[in-house]
C-alpha cells in the first residue's frame, strides 16, 4: 500500500469514526441510558465499530 493510500484510508476511517460517534451521541438520553452509554463508552464503541 502506498503512502498516499495509507493516508487516504486513515482519513476515511477517521471520518467514519466521527460520523459514528455523532450518531451515538445524538441518541435520546433514554436510549443511551437503556444501553448504559456514557461519554467514554460511546467513544470506545465508535472506535470498535470503525477500527475493529
Secondary structure, DSSP 4 states (H G I P E B T S, - for coil): --HHHHHHHHHHHHHHHHHHHHHHHTS-HHHHHHTT--HHHHHHHHHHHHH-
